[in-house]
Amino acid sequence: MKFDLHVHSKYSLKCGYMEPKMIARLARKKGLNGIAVTDHDTIKGALKTREYADKGLIVVTGSEIMTSRGEVIGLFLSDEILSTDFIDVIEEIHDQSGIAIVPHPFDTLRRSALRPTKNDVGLIDGVEGFNARNIYQKSNKDAIKFGKEHKLAITAGSDAHFSNEVGNAGVITDNEDLREAILSRQIEIFGKQNGLYNHAFTKGLKICRKIKQSL
């Protein structure tokens, strides 16, 4: 079974573009068994995508939350995460029986990146070992190394904001219970780098929305 564990819809208000209906359609078209919609600071996009998913597509309710130290992805959520303090966010995720993953942890080009230390190992469940939007592949390699050293789950995702990115990275597992597969590290990651022009598209989208808000 094949899953992309990091996708954004239009509910990522600053940088998202894709309609939930489009995401569900693209996931099936690209041969995915499931997809995690992880919009910034909300689960609305995931819930909406689930409405359009056929019975053969698993939609994981997720969110990429900005904490006091950087971003954390919560997977398998049932409610919005209200906290912003790093430890409180982790606790909220776990209180919902969710999984806490640090996305793009060692990407030096992202100010939003949370750089985990060994002191965080007892709090987080995993790290994103391959993010298809990372420009420098050393960032992904460092994440994999950290995950292996500390026996954490190592996940992957496309970090898709546009249709051509969906399914470019993710995990493969034989376990039909994805949550269990992640926690027991019964997953393998796959991925290819997204086109660099997608970063330009995202930057342009952010500028246009900022201008629109100021009018």
Secondary structure, DSSP 8 states (H G I E B T S, - for coil): -EEEEEE--TTSTTT----HHHHHHHHHHTT-SEEEEEEET-SHHHHHHHHH--TT-EEEEEEEEE-SSSEEEEES-SS-----SHHHHHHHHHHTT-EEEE-STT-TT-TT-----GGGTTT--EEEEEETT-SSHHHHHHHHHHHHHTT-EEEEE--BSSGGGTTSEEEE-S-S-HHHHHHTT--EEEE----THHHHHHHHHHHHHHHHHH-
